[in-house]
Amino acid sequence: MVFGFAFWYPLAGVTWQYLHYLLALRRLGWDVWYVEDSSRWVYDPTTGLETPDASANVARVARALDMHGFSGRWAFRGCYPGGRSYGLEAHELDRLYREIDVMLNVCGAQELRDEHRTAATRLYVETDPVASQVRVASGDQAMIATLEAHDVLFSFGENLGAPDCGVPVERFAWLPTRQPVVTELWAAERPSPSAPFTTVATWRNAGKDIELDGEMYYWSKDREFRKFLDLPSHRPGVAVEVALGDEPDARDALHRHGWRVRDSADVSRDPETYRSYVQGSRGEFTVAKDQNIRLRSGWFSDRSACYLAAGRPVVTQDTGIGNVLPTGKGLFAFASLEDVVAAFDAIASDYDGHTRAAVELAHEYFEAERVVASLLERAGLA
């Protein structure tokens, strides 16, 4: 059973994140189900608010699940007053909990209740490191209890515990993992010579900044994007584009500096459109969150892994990923604007070579079956 939040947040990048886990598990011979059974209302992307009516979200994501062969193998239960069940009926879901062997709580999306604790093995797969480790180090009992309810903990923070990583690792052992990608689903032809470097992002996020040893570490990406606003003026022949939500100030700032801007709601409306956007790009230019950069967690984006699988070179802000992934060919980790310009120049000088290198990286390091098989093996399940 894979727990997630695709129904809760029905944008295509999130849907793909969970589809890759489901497809990998099925290919590895597992009988797999996708489930959301939370007490929180769902997010409505049309209003930006949370709502108890999950019907539109469920219809949107269920279509993708059904298209990939998971019809009848998913469930959403709104475990709040007035919440409905979709997919499996409530009694069928409760029976499934008693029969299931393994639960993958991806992103820690599912709060565990008594009925969830009947599974033989519960795996926690953290896709955003730093906050949970800092909360544990500060004695946050709610976070500690959440992690204690799982048997094995995995994190996309692949540099946790390394000498150059500033993230405190206390009380719990974290095993490194990364986003699985079914690479064959992203294979693409060479893009148009005029195609831009793109990414999909939320400009500003609030409420997730953290303090560690008296210093603040930030969650919102706008702080990092602003450091590179002048990028188009340094390479005017290279188009750079960001798909954003309804953030007028961000759009104005980007336009003034020569960036292209797309509507992220349009790009992310369904998995096919999102995939086509990635495949139609020349590559990805993106930033990371301050927390991962300064503390060098080793985090790498699930979206960037899809760009690599599509043969699109990735230029991303350095989070310590060079300790775990090869950089300099198909994948570039930057710390300064000068690093970005040098990466763009290198890609331009041998685009086909960097395209091949991106695909090779995806196959070697992100192939879904390989990533998930390693996770299960280290959890004692293979």
Order of alpha helices (4+ residues) and beta strands (2+ residues): beta-alpha-beta-beta-beta-alpha-beta-beta-alpha-beta-beta-alpha-alpha-beta-beta-beta-beta-beta-alpha-alpha-beta-alpha-beta-alpha-alpha-beta-alpha-alpha-beta-beta-alpha-alpha-alpha
